[in-house]
Amino acid sequence: MTRSASRPAADGAPASTPSPSGPFASTRRQAVVRLGDLDIAPENLRYGEAPDDDIPQLADTIAAAGLLQLQTVRPGLGDEAAYMVLDGRRRLLALRLLRDGGFIDDDHTVEVFVETDRKRQAAAVVLTNTAAPVHVADVIAAIGRMLRERLGVKVIARALGYGEVEIRRLAALSKLPAVALEALKAGKITLRQARLLARLKNKAQQVEMAQGVLDGHGLAEWRIQEQLGEGRITDRDPRCGLVTPALYAAEGGRTEADLFGEMPPVLLDPEALTRAWLKRAAEIAAPFEAEGLTVHLAPGDEGMELPEDLEQLFYAYGGLSDEATLVYHEARDRTQAAAEAVAATEPEAPDAARAGGLETFVRARIAQDQAGAGQRLATVLVMKPTLRTGVEVDCYGPVEAEVDPVRSRGDEAGETDVEKTESPGRAMARSAYAPPRARAPAPEVDGVSHVLHATRTDTATRGLIRALADAPEVALTALIARLFGAVAIWPSIGRTEAALAVTASIFNPTGGRIVEALDGAVRERLDERRRAWEASGLTIIAWVHAMELGDRLGLLAELTALSLDLREDRTSLVRKAARTEAAEIADLCDADIARWWTPDGAYLRPHSREQLLTMLEAMGAETEAPARMRKGDLVAWTEDQAKARTWAPACLSWRLALEDADEAPDEGGRR
């Protein structure tokens, strides 16, 4: 090509972009030049090479979307063209192909970067990207234009040098509204957030959220995550603990992979997943049904309707004999070991090996629940899905009559207890220990009217009140003994059977759960205390009074602790007075729940995604990756992070925060 008389100064090209001052000041400037004034510099590493086969596709791309990356040129020397291309040889060849095809001519304007510094010119030859990189938002918009020009994904991928998967991902982003791409280019949202926004099906909502970002409100990722999580079933579904991808596919189940590779695949056919789980669970249930047990399979969250004459078998703290308690603990250890063995089994393991481990686990669970109920026999099993072991088992047996809670404890003179309606199975579940009775004076009832008897016992009570008030150590014994009889033994000693009018009940609300590391540990201690009392052969009062003071106070603390009840079933039922007492108690005993327990799955599941992410932020854990997780995965992640940091939420502490403590009323109620 002959050299044109046009030169940069005569082009009317825009002035160079501002450059930093100093020894490293840039000599590069941006200019607009004619296509006819461009030629390939001989120092270009591919100078003289023939055009490759992809140049036509690159030409189609440029025709549809324009140049995404500016060429780097130097001023021509001697007979050279006005501008010689150091970086951008293939782009120039594509432009010439468009010129030869009549789409453009030599007067077509091209934006370039002009380098005048010799060292930077040399660098431009070796480093093929001395120009400012193209923003990904521009690439996304350009791909959108190419698709509208009916260019295929393969053509675009080869022209731009991208993989086809990456082009498909960028094509999905190109469907975002313009305001979202504007927010991306302005740095208001990240590329990851743009991908998250692109997953929303509602275009109006995309516009609303993107505009909110531009207005400075930020992107509420949790709102998107909650919508994406609704109705989505992934491989974290409990049924997948028993169903492999192959079994799911065999039932006709379809899977949809996340285009961006950031979220777990979605299982599109929950019915197929349920069918596969039921088939596998039925295989596990078959040996137990052959032995006469009734097995119900419950693959969903809905409750299982069972006959009213059945009750679940489980371990209730307190009441088992020493031998029965030992049997239960051994059975529980075997169940945990069997569960760990199943969880450790590789998914690729032979079906026979996995089925054998599951059968061992189910048998261990049955033995555990029967031992916890005093060897009552399980007649019905309910199997439910769980991710860890594949199946979880609840054992049920026939309802057995309870002991009448009002018992009369007679003496050797012939008084008898109220008739017990307890069945043999229930009797085995509870301790058969019959405590001794202390001697007491026989009442004088011959010729005494009811009024006189009431007067005598009333006056005698008041006399003992005066004596007990002057004997604090004995009063401590009597109080502890009364609490022990009401809280720690079964059946508990009722109000009419005790000398003290003090009543107490153990904290055990409907719908609650025993937490092994918290109240469960206290209940275990009282179980040991009860067995020690039975072994002593003493009455409760004599046994308590014989204790060392430290042991007595420890027992009092355990009994008092289990009588605490600060549960509030509704946000509208806040017990303000009880809370003030709880705050005082917590402060006096320096309460910190994280010493023994960190949030587990059962505690975390009722929380929303936003609340879980707030927890992670409060404990100083990562929140960006968890924000993309499904709810079940997020719960597990939060549980692990809290455990690693020995962290518990501040809302579980009854203690006042420092700022609240400063505003707390003084003894006179003043602030």
Helices and strands as residue ranges (DSSP letters): G 8-10, E 29-34, G 35-37, E 38-40, H 55-65, E 71-75, E 83-87, H 89-100, E 109-114, H 118-126, H 136-148, H 153-160, H 164-173, H 178-185, H 191-198, H 203-214, H 221-229, G 238-241, H 245-250, E 255-256, E 266-267, H 270-290, E 294-297, E 310-312, H 322-344, H 351-372, E 380-386, E 390-398, H 424-429, H 450-469, H 472-487, G 495-497, I 516-520, H 521-536, H 540-545, H 549-562, H 576-588, G 593-595, H 601-604, H 609-618, G 626-628, H 631-645, G 650-652, H 658-661
